[in-house]
Amino acid sequence: METKDKLFRIEEGFWLSGKDHFLAHVDEKAILAFPQAGEMHGIHPREDVAETATLTNRWRNLKMTSRYLLMPADDVAIVSYRADVSRNDGEPYSALVSSAYIRRSTGWKLTFHQHSPV
């Protein structure tokens, strides 16, 4: 599987999967920044974000468009895309997303993430 496909599959899991996906794919030294109001507003370590990834607040109907991959080094990758998605309550949300990954001995790990609402 190509690097781009692997990374976008991991990204999809952050929107649709739970705590185990976060803990498996987010680097221990990661920083995640969220602009939206509510429980996730601010800059958080991976453990805080993983705790919020419950089945009751997961996203659905994810559509990822304008997908780009930049690899400034062999073991560093940045993906950017537009996400159109809705919460379980049906509330729509759209954002421009960028995530940076580092390749560890255990695979690609998310090391930085930020999204900006559209």
N, C-alpha and C positions, 0 to 999 in steps of 0.2 A: 504494500500500500504506500502511496506517495506521502511525503511529509505533510503537504497541504491537506490531504484527505484525513490523515491521522489527527492533525491539530483541530480541524473543524469538527471532527467527531467528538473530540474532548470538549470543545466549546459547546456543542449541542448538549452534552451531558450536564454542563453547568446550569443550563436553563431548565432541563427536563428531569434530571436525576436528583438523587438525595445526598445526604451527608457522606456516605461511603465514597461516592464519586469525587466529591470535593477533597476529602482526605487523601485519596489515591492519586489525584492529579494536580494538586496545588503544592508548590514547593514550600518547605518549612520556613523560608525566609521571604515569603510573598507579601506584597502589599496590594490590597484591593480597595479601590476608591469608587464610591457610589454617590451620585449627586441628588437622587430623588429623596423627598421627605420621608420620614417614618423611621422604622427600626434600623434600616441599612444606611442612613445618611452618614457620610463621613468616610474615614480611612480605617480599614480593619485588617487584622491578621487572619490567617486562614481558619483558625479554630472558631472564631466568632462567626464567620460567614458560613462555615459548615453547619453550625448549630441552627441556622435559620432555614436550611434546606430540608424542609419537611414536606410530606405529601400534601398537607393542607394549604401550603402557600407556593406550590410549584407553578411554573408557567405552562401554557399549552398553546397549540397552534403556532409553533415557531416557524417563521420564515426568515431565512438568512440570505441576503442579497448583497451585491457589490463586494464579493469576497476577494480579499487580497492577502498575499503572503510576501513578506520581506525577510530575507535571511542575511543580516549583516555579518554573520560569522557562521561557521559550520554547526556550532552548538547553540546558536541563538536564533530565534524566530519571532516575528511579530505578525499577528493576523489582525486584520481590520475588516469590518463588515457592518451592514445595517441589519438590525434585528427588529422584526415586527412580530409581536407576541401578545398574548392576553393572560391575565391571572385566572385562577379557578373561578372567580366571581364574574368573569367576562370582561373586566376592565381592560381596554387595549393599552398597549405601551409600545413605543418605537424609540430606538436609540441607535446612535453610532457607537460602535464598540471597537476597542483596541486591546489586545492582550499580548504580552510578551512571554515567551517560553524559553527555558534553558534545557538542554539535553543532559540528563543525569545518567548514571549507570543503570537506573531503573526505568528510563524512558523520558519522554518530554514532560516537563513540569511547568505549570503556570507560575510565573514569578512576579508579574505585574498585570493589573487589569483596571480599566476605567471605561465607563460609558457615559455618553451625554445624550439626554433626551432630545428627540427631534421635535 
